[in-house]
Amino acid sequence: MRSFSEDPALRPPPWQPLVFKGYLATATLHHDRVEIRRSRLAKLGGNKDATVALADVVRIVSKEPTLLVNGYVFLATESDPGPLRGFAARPSGQTAGNPHTIMFTLARAKAFAAFLESADATWRANGAGAVGA
């Protein structure tokens, strides 16, 4: 059997999108953007799909999922309303209502860690800053 290094035709493309399943959403990480697609149930609650260009991200904010609360990864941009809260007047100011946030249950803790690490590495590779908590 030939290996990737022996046969260029067998090598995967330099960048393939990575897919991460969160709570009521799926995030697809590309080399230059993150596409967040909501489930139908999430859309019934008012959440929307979003595409976030990594060049627009000013900070990545995260909270690990626990037994008591869901975790999240928030890709903060200049156009976001500021710090997220559990309850806010506008849905975009809420953790679960912001289109640039993907939630993770404790059962998806591995997906949370993998998405956070991959998103941060890709963001840094594009010349950005560091992860914030």
N, C-alpha and C positions, 0 to 999 in steps of 0.2 A: 504494500500500500504506500502510495506517495504522500509526502507531507506538504504542508503549505509552502514551506521554504524551497522545496524542490521544484514545484510546478506553480508558476504564477497564475495559471488559469484556475487553480483550486483555492487561491487566497480569497478571503472575504473582502468586500469593499472596505475602504479605509474607515468609513463610519457607517454603521447601521443604527437606526433608531432603537432606543431601549424603552421598553414598555413596563410601567409599574402600576399595579392595581391598588388603589386606595379605597376609602369608604365612599361608596356611591360615585366614584370617579376613576378615570384611568388617565395617567400622565404618560405622554410619549416624549422622551427626551431626544432631540435632534442636536446636531453640532452647533446650531445657532438659535434654537428656540425650544420652548416646552409647549406642547399642546395638551390642554386639560379638557377632557370630554366627560361630561356628566351623564349619569344614568337618567332614565325617564323619571324615576321617582325623585331624584334630586331636582330635576327641572320643574316638577310639579310644585316643589317648595320654593321656586324662584331662582334657583342657581342657574348659571349660564356657562356654556362652553367658553374657553378662552385660549388664545395663543399669546404667549409671552416671549418676546425677543430677549435673549440673554443679554444683549447689548443695552437693553432698557432697565435691567435689574440693577438696583442700587444696593440691595442687601437681601440675604436669604435668612429668614427668621424661622426657627423650628422649635417644636416642643415634642418630646418623646411621648408616645402613647403609654398609658398606665392602665391598671385595672379599673380605676375610677373615671378617667377622662381620656378622650381620644387625643391623639397627637396630630400635628400638622406640620406642613412645610409651606411657608408663605414666601412667594417671590415678589418682594416689594419693589415697586417702581415709583418714579417721581409723581405719577398721576394718582397713586393710591391715597386714601383719606388720612393716613397716619397709622399710629399703632392700632392693632386689632384688639377688640374686646369681646367678651362673651355675649354682651348685649349692647346694642348701639341703635341710634335712631334710624340709620340707613343700613340696609343689609350689607353693603360693601364695606362697612366699618366693623362688621362682625367676623369672627374667625371663620365660621362655617359658611358665611354668605359671600365672602370676597371671591371673585372669579379667579384670582391669582393664588388661591390656597387649595391644597389638596389635603384632605383629612385621612388619618390612618387609625384603625382600631388596634388594640393590643394583639389581636390575632394576626395583624399585618405588620407587626413590628420589624420583621426582616425586610419587608418591602420599603418601609419607612427609612430604615438605615441605608439601604441600597440606593434609594432615590436621592436622599440627602447627600450621600457621598458622591454619587455620579453627577448630580446637578451642580454641586460645589466645584468638583474637579473640572467640569465642562465650562462653568462660568469663569473660573480662574484661568483656564486655557485661553479664554477669549479676552483676557486682560482685565478681569474684575477684582473686587476685594475679597473679604473673608466672610465666613458664616457668622451670623449673630444669633444670640439666644433670646 
